[in-house]
């Protein structure tokens, strides 16, 4: 079966990233291994890396922190790093959003 472009209905090759006639995006590359993935996939089936911007559910605090670049908070005082980690723990435990009322700007 020959693949058809969803943008212009012309024949395409299975490994094309975009349709050459209509420029419709057909595939995306995995950020980790570089293999082609269908646009709808949120996880690379070849290396199990989540696609960028995908929200990961049911992960531990350690897993979430491991996914951050090691220099994400470089240069920050230890107190700031600890405060951010504490805030993350509170958010993860309560799953609530702090909805403090907006300050009035009336004069």
DARABEL-V447303 format. One line per field, one symbol per residue. ss: DSSP state (h for helix, s for strand, l for the rest). burial: + if it has 9 or more other C-alpha atoms within 8 Angstrom, else -. Layout:
BEGIN
ss = ???
burial = ???
END
This chain:
BEGIN
ss = lllsllllllsllllllsllllllslsssllllllsssllllsllllllsllllllllllhhhhhhlllllllllllhhhhhhhhhhhhhhhhhlllllllllllll
burial = ----+------+---++++----+-+++-+-----++------+----+-+------------+----------------+------++++----------------
END
